[in-house]
Amino acid sequence: MTQEIRVGALRGLVMRAPGITATKDFYVQNWGLTLAHEEPGAVYFRGTSAEPILYGLKDGPVYGIEYIHFAMADRATTDALYAQLVAQGEAVVGEPAEFDDFAGGYGFEVLDPDNRRLRLRTDTVTLPPQDQWARPRKVSHVVLNTANMADVQDWYCRVLGFRVSDYSADQMVFMRSATDHHSIALVQGHYPSVNHVAFELPTINEFMRSIGRMKEKGLMATWGPGRHGPGDNPFAYYVSPTGFVIEFTAEVQQIDEATHEAQVWPRDVPEKMDQWMTAGAPTAAQRAVMQGRPDPGFPELRKK
């Protein structure tokens, strides 16, 4: 079926793991986020933008993603997308309704083919933007491991209107839902899991200062700094206290829909993987931690 209605920009996401809320100080004191809301078993952070939930932590028995959060243009578009997904037989989780969390707003959820929960929402509360130097502005992208990259890619494009920006050989696909080069990227792996989450700094100087802040606290990047080929964005990767990989980035390529053509970037040419040639290839340990722990998602939410 031809896609008629598309989701909007990536708003953020919420992670879950055993005892993950006990790591909240790392994100405030080291990573540079601001606590936006706290409740039993869950904490939510903001960045410097008006977005109320940039990143969240929820205690739970399984390591993985609680939900990935996307913006919708308005309530009419939200209702129309819901009707479209129902007509296509997709695994929607409830009808569009008001959300009862602190961010408010209106929307619904749908499961992707790997049972990841996607929250599609409009009309959230907005927060006053913060004028803070070298603090994350937004979540730039989330990279997901999957055992069925081609099928999951097809689903995001066909069902939610994503567009392919580039490929990294036959191992990765970068997809956009707005003008950023990618908000979702998929990696061919052995099972569904989270590869990493990238936080965007407004400028390259703020990107480097954020690396400096982490170094001052005794925390060194496990890969980077360098500059990717696909997306043209600088990178510095770290491992969170819970074992999730998180990234500082900036200056992500902005896509002109009228002129952009996807290309296949080789993985055996070092300068195509890191334009600066400062980071080198990821170590075996880095690749292992980015493989992540299997995340079954929420199969119980699929309609019987």
N, C-alpha and C positions, 0 to 999 in steps of 0.2 A: 504494500500500500504506500502511496506517495505521502511523505510527511507534509502535513498542513500547518501544524502549530509546533513551535519549538520552545524548549526551556530556555531560560535566560542565563545570566552569569552565575558562576560558582560563588556561593555566599560563604561557605566554610564547611566544617564537618565536626562530628562528635566521635571520639574514640572510646572504646571500652576495654577493660582488663581488670583482673583481680587487684584491688587496692590502688587503682590508678589515681584516685583523687588525692592520695597522700603525697603525690608528686607536684602539687599545684605550685609550690614555691619555686620550683625550677623554671616554670613558664613565666612567672612574674619577675623574679629576681635576676634570672639569667637570660631567658629567651626574649624578654621585652614585651610581653603581653600585659594587659590590665584585667584584673578580676572584674567581671561584669555581674555575675550572679552566682550564688552558692546555695545549695539545698542538700538534704541528706543523700549521700551517694552520688552526687553530681556537682561539677563546677564548670562554669562557662567563662570564657575569656573574650575580650574585645581587642581590636587593634586600634589604629589611630583614625580609622574611617568611622562612618555613622552606623556601620553594621553591628547589630547587637550580639551576634554569636559568630565569632571568627573561628573559635576552636573550643571544644568541650571535652571533658573527661567524665566518664561514667563507670562506676564500679560494676563489674559483672564477671561471670565465671570464664568467659572466653575472650582471648585477645583478638581484637579486630575493630571493625567500624560499626558504630551504632547507627549513624545515618550520614549520608552526604547531602548537603543542603544547597538547593538551587533557587534562584529568584524567578518569579513569574511576573509578567508585565502588569496584570490587573486581575480582578476576580472573573471577569468575563472570559479572558484567555485561559485562566485556570480551569473554569468549568468546561470550556470547549476542549481542552486537552484531556481532561478526565473522560468526557464522553467519547473522544476519539480512542483512548486507550481501552475503555470498556468494550467498544465496538470491535477492537482488534483482539480481544480476549486476553489482554495483559493482566498481570498479577497486581492489580491496584489494592491498596490496603485502606479500605473505608472510603466513604464519599467525601467530597470537599466540605470542610467545616472550619470553624474557628479553632485555632490551637489554644491550649490552656496553659502553655508555658510562659515564662516571663517575656519572651519576645513577641508573643501575640501573633496576629495575622491570620491568614486564611489559606487553606490549601489541602493537600492530601499526599499520600505516599504511594510509591510503586516499587516493586522488586525488580532488579535486573536479573539476567540469566544466572548469575552466581549467587542469587538470594541476598544481594546487598540492598539495603533499604535506602531509597532516595526520597528526600523530603522536598516537595515543590511548594513554594510559599510566596505569597504577596502580602502587602499591607502590614509588615512587621513594624514594631516601634523603631524609631531611629534615635541614635545617641549623638550628642554634640561631638563633632570631630575634635581630635586632640592634636595640639601642636607639639609633638614630641620628636626629637631628633633620634634617628637610628633605631626606630621601633617599627615592627611589622605593620604594614598598612592593611594587608589582606592575605588570604590564602590564595596563592596563585594557581596551584594545581595539585591534584592527587594522582599518584601513579599506582595502578592496581595490577597485581599478578593474577593470571588466569590460566587455566588449562585449555581454554577454547578461545584464543584471541580473535580469530576470524568471526566466530559466531557472536561474541560479545560486542565486537566492533560493529557488526551489522546491526545489532539490536539498538545500540546507542544512536546510530545514524538514522536508521529506519523509523524507530519509535519516538525518539526524543529530538531528532533534528540536528544532531551533532554533524560537523563536517570534518573530514580528515585533512590535517595540515601537512603532515610528513610521516615518513616511516624511518625507523632505524633498522636497516637490513630487513630481515623477516622476523625480527625479534620484538619490535615495539611499533606501536602506532600512536600518534599524537592527534588528539581530537579537540576541537574547540566548540564552545557553545556561545561565545561572544567574540570580541576582537582579539583577546589574548591568544597566542599561538596554540596553547592547549590548556584546558581546564581538567581534562581526563586524559591520561595516557595508559595504555595497556601493555603489559609485558607477558610474553609467552612463558609460562612456568608450569609447575607440576600440580598446583592447586590454587584456589582463590585465597588471596591474602593481600595485605596492604604492603606496597613496596616503599613508598615514602610520601610525605606531605611537604609542600614547598610554601614558604612564607615570603611574601614580596616586601622588599624595602623600596622606598620611593626613588632613590638615586644610588649610583655606584659608590659614592662616598659613604652613604649610610650602610650599604651592604658591607663595605670593608670595616667600618667602625663597629658594626655588630659582631663581626668576627673578632675584632679587637676586644670587645666587651667580654665575649666568651673566654678569650685567652687570659684576660685579667683575672678571671674566676677559675683558672686552671683547667678549662675545657677546650680541647683542641678538636678541630675538624677531623673527621675520619676519612674524608675525601674532599679535596679542594683546598684553596679556591682554584677554580678553573672557569672556562666558558664553553658551554655546550655548542654543538653545531645546530641541531634542530632546536628552534626557539631562540637561538642567539643569546641566551641568558647566562649570566655568571652563576656559579654554584659553589656552595660550601655545605657539606653534609655532616650531620651529627647524629648520635644515638641518644635518644631520650632515656630517662631513668627506667622506663618500662620496657625499653628495647625496641621502640618504634624509631624508624629513621625519619629525621626532619631536616629540612633544607632552608638555608637563606638563599634568596635570589633577588634579581632586579632586572629592569630593562628588558622584560620579555617582549619578543617580537609581536608587533601589532599587525593583524592580517587585513589586507584589502581584499574584500570578497570578489571584487570585479577582476582582479589581476592575479591573485595567488594561484599557484599550481603546486600540488603536493609533489615532493621528490623523495627518493629513497637514499638515505644517508648511509654510507658504508661504515662498518664497525671495525674494519681492519686497517683504516687510515687514521693514525693518531690525531692528526690535526683536524679531522672531521668530528672526532669525539670531544676534543678539548682544543679550542682555537688558540688559547694562550700557551698550551703545552706546559702548564705549571702543575697540574694535578696528577698527570699520568693515568694509567688505567686503574680502576678500582681493584683493591686487593681481594684475595679469596675470602677473607673475613668480612669485608664490606659487602661483597656479593651475597654471602650467606645471610647476613642480617637483613639485607634488602629482599631476600626471598621470603622473609616473614614466617609467621606461624599460621597454619591452616585456619581459615575463618569460614565456618559453615554458613554464616549469615543468619537469615531468618526463614528457613524453609517452612516452618510451622505457620507462617502468615499467608502462604499461598492458598488459594481457594481449592477446596477438595473437589 
